[in-house]
């Protein structure tokens, strides 16, 4: 009887180990595919671009899109020059400055929803690019870093704005841009320059994102699989994503914070934003809806704009 119990226990342990190894490899390969530069951008490029400059996927400079004057600029990063668009406020010498950071395989144009709101409020706005973007240097690893590698490019943009009279900044970050901003706030000596933060569908927790995506492709026990995948990635790459968890950075951020997210997000789970909001004590404005990834503005532009206006009042 005792021998039979030991055999059953050994078989059970073997099944658990096989699951952990197998699911970890599945998650690691899924993450590698997502982070590899090229395939995701190519898939997004197959979609016909919308005509509305406030719709995600629109392509065209700020003059064409919104009739705004702008300067095409080049910002020196540790890998080389990265292109950006600097859109000055109407009038002369605005004291208000903002930077927009797009998500994985996104583009500067994705920031036009926020640019329209910031420009109306009198902000000078920099729409930056970062490594692996068109117009920016390629990362030697050939992968996106979930913020772990990209944050120095934001640091360069913050320095560029500081040299042009904006030592204090508002930063808008979407999707993986939230991870980039989180790593910047955690690691950069220039982090104190950021006085206000706006997030939309932010990827602040790599484990939560991997669990969410694993569940969508049918991996059993996705939360456990995500943990196993992070262990595999710490050894085999492509990036040590266990370090890409920045919820506590934003929870502890003292300045005003705006955050928008939809329950229908198929990429970044709303739960990660709910945990962030539950942990925050600082001034916060949130817009929670039912929309897909980065579609909360499209779901209700008036509600979004009014909430963003309240946030800007806090930040001013």
C-alpha positions, -999 to 999 in steps of 0.1 A, spaced: 0 0 0 28 24 10 47 15 -22 16 22 -43 12 56 -26 48 65 -33 43 55 -70 12 77 -73 30 106 -56 60 102 -79 36 101 -109 18 132 -97 51 150 -92 62 140 -127 29 153 -142 34 186 -123 70 190 -135 60 182 -171 32 208 -170 55 234 -155 83 228 -181 59 224 -210 37 254 -202 68 275 -194 82 267 -228 49 275 -245 48 309 -227 84 316 -235 79 310 -272 47 331 -272 66 359 -256 95 355 -280 72 358 -309 55 389 -295 88 406 -286 106 398 -319 108 430 -340 90 428 -373 61 403 -373 38 423 -351 44 455 -370 39 437 -403 6 423 -391 -6 457 -380 5 472 -413 -19 449 -432 -49 467 -417 -60 497 -438 -52 529 -420 -83 549 -408 -90 584 -421 -97 598 -387 -65 611 -371 -79 603 -336 -84 566 -345 -57 541 -337 -36 532 -367 -38 566 -385 -6 576 -403 5 611 -412 23 640 -396 7 665 -372 3 691 -399 -16 667 -422 -36 651 -393 -46 681 -372 -34 712 -390 -8 718 -363 26 734 -368 55 710 -358 92 705 -360 107 672 -371 135 667 -346 163 641 -339 171 631 -304 204 615 -296 200 582 -277 227 557 -266 221 538 -299 220 569 -322 195 595 -333 158 588 -330 132 609 -348 104 628 -331 78 655 -337 78 685 -315 44 703 -316 46 737 -299 16 753 -281 -1 781 -297 14 814 -288 49 819 -274 69 803 -247 46 777 -230 59 766 -196 40 733 -200 57 704 -216 46 668 -223 60 637 -240 40 609 -256 53 573 -255 35 548 -278 31 510 -273 48 480 -289 50 482 -327 31 515 -325 39 549 -338 41 586 -329 7 591 -346 -10 570 -320 -6 599 -297 -29 623 -316 -58 617 -292 -38 630 -264 -20 656 -285 -53 672 -294 -62 675 -257 -27 687 -246 -24 712 -274 -58 727 -265 -46 730 -229 -14 749 -239 12 722 -238 43 719 -259 43 682 -269 70 658 -280 59 627 -299 90 606 -295 102 574 -311 124 547 -295 146 518 -305 131 495 -332 108 522 -345 110 535 -381 132 565 -378 150 552 -347 180 528 -342 175 491 -341 181 473 -308 211 449 -313 191 421 -298 164 424 -324 137 423 -298 114 447 -279 123 448 -242 90 455 -224 105 487 -211 137 471 -198 158 482 -228 137 512 -241 137 534 -210 170 551 -218 154 565 -250 127 581 -229 155 594 -207 171 610 -238 137 626 -247 133 640 -212 168 655 -214 160 670 -248 128 687 -234 148 699 -204 173 716 -227 144 734 -243 129 749 -212 108 721 -198 125 707 -167 91 695 -154 70 672 -176 38 654 -180 43 620 -197 16 601 -215 23 564 -220 2 537 -237 4 499 -236 41 490 -235 48 527 -232 36 523 -196 63 497 -190 89 520 -205 78 549 -183 77 526 -153 113 515 -158 124 551 -164 108 562 -131 124 533 -114 159 536 -128 166 570 -143 184 598 -124 161 622 -143 129 606 -130 121 636 -108 114 656 -140 81 637 -144 55 656 -124 23 640 -139 16 607 -156 -12 596 -180 -16 559 -188 -39 542 -213 -42 503 -213 -8 502 -195 13 471 -196 26 475 -160 28 438 -151 45 414 -175 33 384 -156 -3 395 -158 0 401 -195 15 367 -201 -12 350 -180 -39 369 -199 -25 360 -233 -18 324 -222 -55 320 -212 -66 333 -246 -47 306 -264 -60 279 -241 -31 272 -219 -44 255 -187 -38 273 -154 -25 304 -172 -14 322 -141 9 293 -132 20 290 -168 30 326 -168 52 322 -137 68 292 -153 74 311 -185 91 339 -166 115 314 -151 123 300 -186 128 335 -200 152 344 -172 174 315 -184 167 313 -222 155 348 -231 146 367 -251 143 391 -221 142 387 -183 106 398 -181 103 390 -144 119 424 -140 92 441 -161 67 446 -133 62 483 -124 28 484 -107 44 496 -74 62 524 -92 29 540 -104 11 531 -71 38 551 -53 40 580 -77 33 612 -58 20 633 -87 -13 633 -105 -21 602 -124 -47 595 -151 -54 560 -162 -78 546 -188 -85 509 -194 -113 487 -208 -126 454 -196 -126 441 -231 -88 444 -235 -75 413 -252 -39 422 -246 -34 438 -212 -59 426 -185 -79 452 -167 -71 435 -135 -35 449 -135 -49 484 -136 -75 476 -109 -46 465 -86 -27 496 -94 -57 518 -85 -63 499 -53 -28 505 -42 -27 543 -50 -30 571 -25 -20 600 -47 -43 622 -68 -59 600 -95 -84 602 -123 -96 570 -139 -118 560 -168 -128 524 -168 -150 511 -196 -157 480 -216 -135 487 -246 -107 468 -263 -70 476 -260 -65 514 -264 -101 520 -274 -114 537 -243 -112 571 -259 -131 558 -290 -158 542 -267 -167 576 -252 -146 606 -264 -166 631 -243 -162 611 -211 -125 605 -218 -119 642 -226 -136 655 -195 -117 631 -173 -84 641 -190 -93 677 -184 -98 671 -147 -64 654 -146 -48 684 -164 -63 707 -138 -45 687 -112 -12 687 -131 -12 725 -139 
